[in-house]
Amino acid sequence: MPRVAENRAPATPSSPAQQERYRRILRAAADHGAEHGLDRIQMLDVARDAGVAIATLYRYFPSKTILFTALLHSQVEQLDRNSVPVVPGQEPAEAVARVLVDAARRLLERPRLAQAMLQSNNATVSGESPNMAATVEFADLILRVAGVAEANEHDRRLVRLIEQTWYGVLTSQLNGHITAEEAEADTVLACRLLLAELGR
C-alpha cells in the first residue's frame, strides 16, 4: 500500500552515502518527470529506480511537491556553476538575460519535467520545506551574474520580480501560449526593463 506523504520538514543528507542516495533519487525523479509529468508519477517507482527504500525517499522528500521543488533547486545550482558573471563593459541586464535564455532552453528540452518542477515550486508553501525552494539560489545567481556584490532591499525586490516574470514566461511557453522566440524576446525585454537599476 502506498505511503501517504507526511506534513514534516525533509531530512538533509549528511554522510557521503546519504548524499549519493539523495542524488540517485533526484536523477530517478527527473527521468520519471520527463516521461510522465507530475500527476502520473508514483513515488514507489521513483524509489525503485533510485535503488532506495520508500521510507528513505519519504525521509528526504515527504511529498512529490517537495521532491520536484528540490529538483528545481538542484537545476538552479547547476546553472550557478555554469554561468559566467558580467564582463567589463557589459550591462548587467544583458548578462542576466543571456543566462536566463540559456537556462530556459536547457530546461525546456524536457518540457514535462520543466512543468513538474515549476508547478511544484509554485505550490510550495512557506515553511513547508525550509531552504528547499529555489528562490534564494536564484537570487544569488542573478546578483552574481550581474556583478552586484552587496545587494540592498531594492536590488532583491528587482531580482524577485525578474524571477517571477521568468517563471511566468516559461509557463506560457510550456502551455503553448507563446513561441520559443517570443519567450526569449520577452525574457530579454523583462531584464532590460526590470534590472536597469540593479546595483545602482
Accessible surface in RSA format (square Angstrom, percent):
REM  Atomic radii and reference values for relative SASA: ProtOr
REM  Chains: A
REM  Algorithm: Lee & Richards
REM  Probe-radius: 1.40
REM  Slices: 20
REM RES _ NUM      All-atoms   Total-Side   Main-Chain    Non-polar    All polar
REM                ABS   REL    ABS   REL    ABS   REL    ABS   REL    ABS   REL
RES MET A   1   220.97 114.4 141.96  94.0  79.01 188.1 112.66  95.8 108.31 143.5
RES PRO A   2    85.00  61.9  78.56  71.6   6.44  23.4  78.87  65.1   6.13  38.1
RES ARG A   3    86.36  36.3  71.65  36.5  14.71  35.0  40.42  55.2  45.94  27.8
RES VAL A   4   118.88  78.2 106.06  96.0  12.83  30.9 111.56  96.9   7.33  19.9
RES ALA A   5    44.90  41.3  24.25  37.4  20.65  47.0  24.25  34.1  20.65  54.7
RES GLU A   6    80.40  46.2  68.47  51.8  11.93  28.4  35.24  68.2  45.16  36.9
RES ASN A   7   148.86 102.7 110.42 106.7  38.44  92.6  40.10  96.5 108.76 105.1
RES ARG A   8    77.74  32.6  65.17  33.2  12.57  29.9  57.97  79.2  19.77  12.0
RES ALA A   9    59.41  54.6  42.47  65.5  16.94  38.5  42.61  60.0  16.81  44.5
RES PRO A  10    18.05  13.2   4.39   4.0  13.66  49.7   4.39   3.6  13.66  84.9
RES ALA A  11    37.55  34.5  24.11  37.2  13.44  30.6  34.16  48.1   3.38   9.0
RES THR A  12   116.74  83.0  94.77  96.1  21.97  52.4  64.03  86.0  52.71  79.7
RES PRO A  13    22.18  16.2  14.14  12.9   8.05  29.2  14.24  11.8   7.94  49.3
RES SER A  14    85.42  72.2  65.26  87.1  20.16  46.4  47.37 100.9  38.05  53.3
RES SER A  15    43.73  37.0  37.71  50.3   6.01  13.9  39.66  84.4   4.07   5.7
RES PRO A  16   109.66  79.9 105.39  96.1   4.27  15.5 107.29  88.6   2.37  14.7
RES ALA A  17    56.32  51.8  46.06  71.1  10.26  23.3  53.68  75.6   2.64   7.0
RES GLN A  18    50.54  28.3  50.54  36.9   0.00   0.0   1.47   3.1  49.07  37.2
RES GLN A  19    70.87  39.6  70.00  51.2   0.87   2.1  12.86  27.4  58.01  44.0
RES GLU A  20    61.10  35.1  61.10  46.2   0.00   0.0  33.13  64.1  27.96  22.8
RES ARG A  21    70.98  29.8  70.98  36.2   0.00   0.0  17.19  23.5  53.79  32.6
RES TYR A  22    39.64  18.5  39.64  22.6   0.00   0.0  25.33  19.0  14.31  17.6
RES ARG A  23   112.10  47.1 111.07  56.6   1.03   2.5  49.67  67.9  62.43  37.8
RES ARG A  24    73.06  30.7  70.80  36.1   2.26   5.4  33.54  45.8  39.51  23.9
RES ILE A  25     0.00   0.0   0.00   0.0   0.00   0.0   0.00   0.0   0.00   0.0
RES LEU A  26    17.15   9.6  17.05  12.2   0.10   0.3  17.15  12.0   0.00   0.0
RES ARG A  27   127.34  53.5 122.73  62.6   4.61  11.0  73.30 100.2  54.04  32.8
RES ALA A  28     7.14   6.6   2.39   3.7   4.75  10.8   6.58   9.3   0.57   1.5
RES ALA A  29     0.00   0.0   0.00   0.0   0.00   0.0   0.00   0.0   0.00   0.0
RES ALA A  30     7.96   7.3   7.96  12.3   0.00   0.0   7.96  11.2   0.00   0.0
RES ASP A  31    89.42  62.6  81.69  81.3   7.74  18.3  27.17  63.9  62.25  62.1
RES HIS A  32    19.65  10.7  18.67  13.0   0.99   2.5  16.76  17.3   2.89   3.4
RES GLY A  33     0.00   0.0   0.00   N/A   0.00   0.0   0.00   0.0   0.00   0.0
RES ALA A  34    28.45  26.2  12.93  20.0  15.52  35.3  13.14  18.5  15.31  40.6
RES GLU A  35   108.29  62.2  98.92  74.8   9.36  22.3  38.22  73.9  70.07  57.2
RES HIS A  36    51.28  28.0  42.26  29.4   9.01  23.1  26.88  27.7  24.39  28.4
RES GLY A  37    11.73  14.5   0.00   N/A  11.73  14.5  11.73  32.2   0.00   0.0
RES LEU A  38    21.06  11.7  15.46  11.1   5.60  14.1  15.46  10.9   5.60  15.1
RES ASP A  39   117.27  82.1  94.62  94.2  22.65  53.6  34.57  81.3  82.70  82.5
RES ARG A  40   161.58  67.8 144.24  73.5  17.34  41.3  59.96  81.9 101.62  61.6
RES ILE A  41     2.87   1.6   0.00   0.0   2.87   6.9   0.60   0.4   2.28   6.2
RES GLN A  42    99.68  55.7  97.77  71.5   1.91   4.5  28.86  61.4  70.82  53.7
RES MET A  43    16.81   8.7  12.49   8.3   4.33  10.3  12.49  10.6   4.33   5.7
RES LEU A  44    85.25  47.5  80.32  57.5   4.92  12.4  80.50  56.5   4.74  12.8
RES ASP A  45    43.59  30.5  43.58  43.4   0.01   0.0   1.95   4.6  41.64  41.5
RES VAL A  46     0.00   0.0   0.00   0.0   0.00   0.0   0.00   0.0   0.00   0.0
RES ALA A  47     3.16   2.9   3.16   4.9   0.00   0.0   3.16   4.4   0.00   0.0
RES ARG A  48   154.67  64.9 131.69  67.1  22.98  54.7  81.80 111.8  72.87  44.2
RES ASP A  49    81.17  56.9  45.68  45.5  35.50  83.9  20.98  49.4  60.19  60.0
RES ALA A  50     3.20   2.9   0.00   0.0   3.20   7.3   2.41   3.4   0.79   2.1
RES GLY A  51    58.20  71.8   0.00   N/A  58.20  71.8  35.48  97.4  22.72  50.9
RES VAL A  52    18.15  11.9   0.37   0.3  17.77  42.8   8.52   7.4   9.62  26.1
RES ALA A  53    63.12  58.0  45.82  70.7  17.30  39.4  56.41  79.4   6.71  17.8
RES ILE A  54    47.56  27.1  42.79  31.9   4.77  11.5  42.79  30.8   4.77  12.9
RES ALA A  55    49.14  45.2  47.50  73.3   1.65   3.7  47.51  66.9   1.63   4.3
RES THR A  56    17.23  12.3  17.23  17.5   0.00   0.0   0.01   0.0  17.22  26.0
RES LEU A  57     0.00   0.0   0.00   0.0   0.00   0.0   0.00   0.0   0.00   0.0
RES TYR A  58    14.82   6.9  14.82   8.4   0.00   0.0   3.02   2.3  11.80  14.5
RES ARG A  59    94.55  39.7  94.45  48.1   0.09   0.2  43.16  59.0  51.38  31.1
RES TYR A  60     3.39   1.6   3.31   1.9   0.08   0.2   2.48   1.9   0.91   1.1
RES PHE A  61     0.00   0.0   0.00   0.0   0.00   0.0   0.00   0.0   0.00   0.0
RES PRO A  62     0.43   0.3   0.17   0.2   0.26   1.0   0.43   0.4   0.00   0.0
RES SER A  63    24.07  20.3  22.92  30.6   1.15   2.6  23.93  51.0   0.14   0.2
RES LYS A  64    57.13  27.9  52.53  32.2   4.60  10.9  39.85  35.9  17.28  18.4
RES THR A  65    33.58  23.9  33.02  33.5   0.56   1.3   5.92   8.0  27.66  41.8
RES ILE A  66     3.06   1.7   3.06   2.3   0.00   0.0   3.06   2.2   0.00   0.0
RES LEU A  67     0.00   0.0   0.00   0.0   0.00   0.0   0.00   0.0   0.00   0.0
RES PHE A  68     0.00   0.0   0.00   0.0   0.00   0.0   0.00   0.0   0.00   0.0
RES THR A  69     0.00   0.0   0.00   0.0   0.00   0.0   0.00   0.0   0.00   0.0
RES ALA A  70     2.41   2.2   0.65   1.0   1.76   4.0   0.76   1.1   1.65   4.4
RES LEU A  71     5.27   2.9   5.27   3.8   0.00   0.0   5.27   3.7   0.00   0.0
RES LEU A  72     1.83   1.0   1.83   1.3   0.00   0.0   1.83   1.3   0.00   0.0
RES HIS A  73    31.21  17.1  31.21  21.7   0.00   0.0  18.65  19.2  12.57  14.6
RES SER A  74    28.13  23.8  24.61  32.8   3.52   8.1  20.77  44.2   7.36  10.3
RES GLN A  75    53.29  29.8  51.50  37.6   1.79   4.3   2.29   4.9  51.00  38.7
RES VAL A  76     2.62   1.7   2.62   2.4   0.00   0.0   2.62   2.3   0.00   0.0
RES GLU A  77    64.39  37.0  62.08  47.0   2.31   5.5  14.67  28.4  49.72  40.6
RES GLN A  78    76.12  42.6  76.12  55.6   0.00   0.0  28.92  61.5  47.21  35.8
RES LEU A  79    11.14   6.2  10.17   7.3   0.97   2.4  10.21   7.2   0.93   2.5
RES ASP A  80    45.05  31.6  41.38  41.2   3.67   8.7   7.92  18.6  37.14  37.0
RES ARG A  81   160.77  67.5 125.23  63.8  35.53  84.6  73.60 100.6  87.17  52.8
RES ASN A  82    78.62  54.2  51.27  49.5  27.36  65.9  21.16  50.9  57.46  55.5
RES SER A  83    19.04  16.1   0.65   0.9  18.39  42.4   7.55  16.1  11.50  16.1
RES VAL A  84    87.64  57.7  85.93  77.8   1.70   4.1  86.36  75.0   1.28   3.5
RES PRO A  85    56.90  41.5  55.80  50.9   1.11   4.0  55.80  46.1   1.11   6.9
RES VAL A  86    37.05  24.4  20.83  18.9  16.22  39.1  20.83  18.1  16.22  44.0
RES VAL A  87    78.87  51.9  75.55  68.4   3.32   8.0  77.08  67.0   1.79   4.8
RES PRO A  88   140.00 102.0 107.52  98.0  32.48 118.1 119.76  98.9  20.24 125.8
RES GLY A  89    89.33 110.2   0.00   N/A  89.33 110.2  44.97 123.4  44.36  99.3
RES GLN A  90    43.18  24.1  28.67  21.0  14.51  34.5  11.84  25.2  31.34  23.8
RES GLU A  91    85.08  48.8  83.78  63.4   1.30   3.1  32.52  62.9  52.56  42.9
RES PRO A  92    31.00  22.6  31.00  28.3   0.00   0.0  31.00  25.6   0.00   0.0
RES ALA A  93     9.18   8.4   8.47  13.1   0.72   1.6   8.49  12.0   0.69   1.8
RES GLU A  94    87.93  50.5  81.03  61.3   6.90  16.4  26.73  51.7  61.20  50.0
RES ALA A  95     0.00   0.0   0.00   0.0   0.00   0.0   0.00   0.0   0.00   0.0
RES VAL A  96     0.00   0.0   0.00   0.0   0.00   0.0   0.00   0.0   0.00   0.0
RES ALA A  97     4.80   4.4   4.80   7.4   0.00   0.0   4.80   6.8   0.00   0.0
RES ARG A  98   101.79  42.7  92.51  47.2   9.28  22.1  75.62 103.4  26.17  15.9
RES VAL A  99    12.03   7.9   8.36   7.6   3.67   8.8  11.73  10.2   0.29   0.8
RES LEU A 100     0.23   0.1   0.23   0.2   0.00   0.0   0.23   0.2   0.00   0.0
RES VAL A 101    17.08  11.2  16.39  14.8   0.69   1.7  17.08  14.8   0.00   0.0
RES ASP A 102    59.80  41.9  59.60  59.3   0.20   0.5  16.57  39.0  43.23  43.1
RES ALA A 103     0.08   0.1   0.00   0.0   0.08   0.2   0.00   0.0   0.08   0.2
RES ALA A 104     9.56   8.8   9.56  14.7   0.00   0.0   9.56  13.5   0.00   0.0
RES ARG A 105   137.28  57.6 126.74  64.6  10.54  25.1  50.14  68.5  87.14  52.8
RES ARG A 106    92.93  39.0  82.59  42.1  10.33  24.6  56.03  76.6  36.90  22.4
RES LEU A 107    17.34   9.7  10.56   7.6   6.78  17.0  14.25  10.0   3.08   8.3
RES LEU A 108    28.79  16.0  14.24  10.2  14.55  36.6  14.71  10.3  14.08  37.9
RES GLU A 109   132.53  76.1  99.98  75.6  32.55  77.5  41.27  79.8  91.26  74.5
RES ARG A 110    97.11  40.8  93.85  47.8   3.26   7.8  41.32  56.5  55.79  33.8
RES PRO A 111    71.39  52.0  70.44  64.2   0.94   3.4  70.72  58.4   0.67   4.1
RES ARG A 112   128.33  53.9 124.51  63.5   3.83   9.1  32.65  44.6  95.68  58.0
RES LEU A 113     5.39   3.0   5.39   3.9   0.00   0.0   5.39   3.8   0.00   0.0
RES ALA A 114     1.50   1.4   0.96   1.5   0.54   1.2   1.44   2.0   0.06   0.2
RES GLN A 115    56.87  31.8  56.87  41.6   0.00   0.0  31.78  67.6  25.09  19.0
RES ALA A 116     0.65   0.6   0.00   0.0   0.65   1.5   0.34   0.5   0.30   0.8
RES MET A 117     3.18   1.6   3.18   2.1   0.00   0.0   3.18   2.7   0.00   0.0
RES LEU A 118     3.31   1.8   3.28   2.3   0.03   0.1   3.31   2.3   0.00   0.0
RES GLN A 119    78.43  43.9  71.94  52.6   6.49  15.4  29.79  63.4  48.64  36.9
RES SER A 120     0.57   0.5   0.00   0.0   0.57   1.3   0.57   1.2   0.00   0.0
RES ASN A 121    17.98  12.4   8.98   8.7   9.00  21.7   0.18   0.4  17.80  17.2
RES ASN A 122   102.90  71.0  68.05  65.8  34.84  83.9  30.21  72.7  72.69  70.3
RES ALA A 123    57.60  53.0  36.03  55.6  21.57  49.1  46.60  65.6  10.99  29.1
RES THR A 124    27.38  19.5   7.14   7.2  20.24  48.2   7.14   9.6  20.24  30.6
RES VAL A 125    99.71  65.6  94.81  85.8   4.89  11.8  99.21  86.2   0.49   1.3
RES SER A 126   117.00  98.9  81.96 109.4  35.03  80.7  56.09 119.4  60.91  85.3
RES GLY A 127    63.26  78.0   0.00   N/A  63.26  78.0  34.16  93.7  29.10  65.2
RES GLU A 128    50.82  29.2  39.37  29.8  11.45  27.3  16.50  31.9  34.32  28.0
RES SER A 129     6.35   5.4   0.00   0.0   6.35  14.6   0.14   0.3   6.21   8.7
RES PRO A 130    75.51  55.0  56.31  51.3  19.21  69.8  65.10  53.7  10.41  64.7
RES ASN A 131   142.00  97.9 112.21 108.4  29.79  71.7  37.63  90.6 104.37 100.9
RES MET A 132    19.20   9.9  19.03  12.6   0.17   0.4  14.51  12.3   4.69   6.2
RES ALA A 133    33.58  30.9  29.10  44.9   4.48  10.2  29.10  41.0   4.48  11.9
RES ALA A 134     0.00   0.0   0.00   0.0   0.00   0.0   0.00   0.0   0.00   0.0
RES THR A 135    56.54  40.2  56.54  57.3   0.00   0.0  38.80  52.1  17.73  26.8
RES VAL A 136    95.78  63.0  92.84  84.0   2.94   7.1  95.75  83.2   0.02   0.1
RES GLU A 137    43.75  25.1  41.38  31.3   2.37   5.6  18.89  36.5  24.86  20.3
RES PHE A 138     0.25   0.1   0.25   0.2   0.00   0.0   0.25   0.2   0.00   0.0
RES ALA A 139    14.32  13.2  14.32  22.1   0.00   0.0  14.32  20.2   0.00   0.0
RES ASP A 140    67.59  47.3  61.96  61.7   5.63  13.3  24.10  56.7  43.49  43.4
RES LEU A 141     0.14   0.1   0.08   0.1   0.06   0.2   0.14   0.1   0.00   0.0
RES ILE A 142     0.00   0.0   0.00   0.0   0.00   0.0   0.00   0.0   0.00   0.0
RES LEU A 143     9.44   5.3   9.44   6.8   0.00   0.0   9.44   6.6   0.00   0.0
RES ARG A 144    93.76  39.4  84.82  43.2   8.94  21.3  68.30  93.3  25.46  15.4
RES VAL A 145     0.00   0.0   0.00   0.0   0.00   0.0   0.00   0.0   0.00   0.0
RES ALA A 146     4.37   4.0   0.00   0.0   4.37   9.9   0.00   0.0   4.37  11.6
RES GLY A 147    50.75  62.6   0.00   N/A  50.75  62.6  20.80  57.1  29.95  67.1
RES VAL A 148    20.82  13.7   7.78   7.0  13.04  31.4  11.87  10.3   8.95  24.3
RES ALA A 149   105.69  97.2  61.55  95.0  44.14 100.4  72.28 101.8  33.41  88.5
RES GLU A 150   161.56  92.8 135.70 102.7  25.86  61.6  53.79 104.0 107.77  88.0
RES ALA A 151    30.96  28.5   1.21   1.9  29.75  67.7   1.65   2.3  29.31  77.7
RES ASN A 152    78.73  54.3  69.70  67.4   9.03  21.7  41.82 100.6  36.91  35.7
RES GLU A 153   101.88  58.5  93.54  70.8   8.34  19.9  52.45 101.5  49.43  40.4
RES HIS A 154    79.51  43.5  77.05  53.6   2.46   6.3  66.02  68.0  13.49  15.7
RES ASP A 155     2.76   1.9   2.76   2.8   0.00   0.0   0.00   0.0   2.76   2.8
RES ARG A 156    96.70  40.6  93.88  47.9   2.82   6.7  34.30  46.9  62.40  37.8
RES ARG A 157   107.33  45.1 107.33  54.7   0.00   0.0  37.72  51.6  69.61  42.2
RES LEU A 158    17.54   9.8  17.54  12.5   0.00   0.0  17.54  12.3   0.00   0.0
RES VAL A 159     1.12   0.7   1.12   1.0   0.00   0.0   1.12   1.0   0.00   0.0
RES ARG A 160    96.57  40.5  93.80  47.8   2.77   6.6  36.47  49.8  60.10  36.4
RES LEU A 161    74.81  41.7  74.40  53.2   0.42   1.0  74.40  52.2   0.42   1.1
RES ILE A 162     1.77   1.0   1.77   1.3   0.00   0.0   1.77   1.3   0.00   0.0
RES GLU A 163     8.52   4.9   8.52   6.4   0.00   0.0   2.62   5.1   5.90   4.8
RES GLN A 164   104.58  58.5  92.35  67.5  12.22  29.1  41.48  88.3  63.10  47.9
RES THR A 165    49.24  35.0  39.90  40.5   9.33  22.2  32.03  43.0  17.21  26.0
RES TRP A 166     4.68   1.9   2.74   1.3   1.94   4.6   4.36   2.3   0.32   0.5
RES TYR A 167    15.81   7.4  15.65   8.9   0.17   0.4  15.81  11.9   0.00   0.0
RES GLY A 168    36.35  44.8   0.00   N/A  36.35  44.8  33.77  92.7   2.58   5.8
RES VAL A 169    18.22  12.0  15.71  14.2   2.51   6.1  17.47  15.2   0.75   2.0
RES LEU A 170     1.84   1.0   1.84   1.3   0.00   0.0   1.84   1.3   0.00   0.0
RES THR A 171    38.60  27.5  38.60  39.1   0.00   0.0  34.98  47.0   3.62   5.5
RES SER A 172    35.01  29.6  34.08  45.5   0.93   2.1   4.16   8.9  30.85  43.2
RES GLN A 173    39.11  21.9  29.40  21.5   9.71  23.1   7.18  15.3  31.93  24.2
RES LEU A 174    37.64  21.0   4.93   3.5  32.70  82.2   8.90   6.3  28.73  77.3
RES ASN A 175    80.00  55.2  50.60  48.9  29.40  70.8  15.74  37.9  64.27  62.1
RES GLY A 176    62.99  77.7   0.00   N/A  62.99  77.7  30.97  85.0  32.02  71.7
RES HIS A 177   138.09  75.5 106.14  73.8  31.95  81.7  73.63  75.9  64.46  75.0
RES ILE A 178    40.41  23.0  32.41  24.1   7.99  19.3  35.75  25.7   4.66  12.7
RES THR A 179    73.17  52.0  65.76  66.7   7.41  17.7  70.38  94.5   2.79   4.2
RES ALA A 180    44.20  40.6  38.76  59.8   5.44  12.4  38.95  54.8   5.25  13.9
RES GLU A 181   131.20  75.3 122.54  92.7   8.66  20.6  70.63 136.6  60.57  49.5
RES GLU A 182    86.29  49.5  83.19  62.9   3.10   7.4  33.48  64.7  52.82  43.1
RES ALA A 183     4.02   3.7   3.80   5.9   0.21   0.5   4.02   5.7   0.00   0.0
RES GLU A 184    43.60  25.0  42.67  32.3   0.93   2.2  15.70  30.4  27.90  22.8
RES ALA A 185    60.79  55.9  48.20  74.4  12.59  28.6  55.94  78.8   4.85  12.9
RES ASP A 186    57.82  40.5  54.03  53.8   3.79   9.0  11.29  26.6  46.53  46.4
RES THR A 187     6.63   4.7   5.07   5.1   1.56   3.7   3.04   4.1   3.60   5.4
RES VAL A 188    43.37  28.5  43.37  39.3   0.00   0.0  43.37  37.7   0.00   0.0
RES LEU A 189    93.46  52.0  92.54  66.2   0.92   2.3  93.23  65.5   0.23   0.6
RES ALA A 190    12.36  11.4   7.83  12.1   4.53  10.3  12.01  16.9   0.35   0.9
RES CYS A 191     0.06   0.0   0.06   0.1   0.00   0.0   0.06   0.1   0.00   0.0
RES ARG A 192   144.33  60.6 135.06  68.9   9.26  22.1  40.67  55.6 103.65  62.8
RES LEU A 193   128.22  71.4 102.32  73.2  25.90  65.1 104.72  73.5  23.50  63.2
RES LEU A 194    47.26  26.3  44.11  31.6   3.15   7.9  45.31  31.8   1.95   5.2
RES LEU A 195     3.14   1.7   0.00   0.0   3.14   7.9   0.00   0.0   3.14   8.4
RES ALA A 196    48.30  44.4  39.96  61.7   8.34  19.0  46.79  65.9   1.51   4.0
RES GLU A 197   102.95  59.1 102.01  77.2   0.93   2.2  37.71  72.9  65.24  53.3
RES LEU A 198     4.12   2.3   0.00   0.0   4.12  10.4   0.00   0.0   4.12  11.1
RES GLY A 199    45.97  56.7   0.00   N/A  45.97  56.7  11.02  30.2  34.94  78.3
RES ARG A 200   185.52  77.9 123.90  63.2  61.63 146.7  89.43 122.2  96.09  58.2
END  Absolute sums over single chains surface
CHAIN  1 A    10326.2       8427.5       1898.6       5658.9       4667.2
END  Absolute sums over all chains
TOTAL         10326.2       8427.5       1898.6       5658.9       4667.2
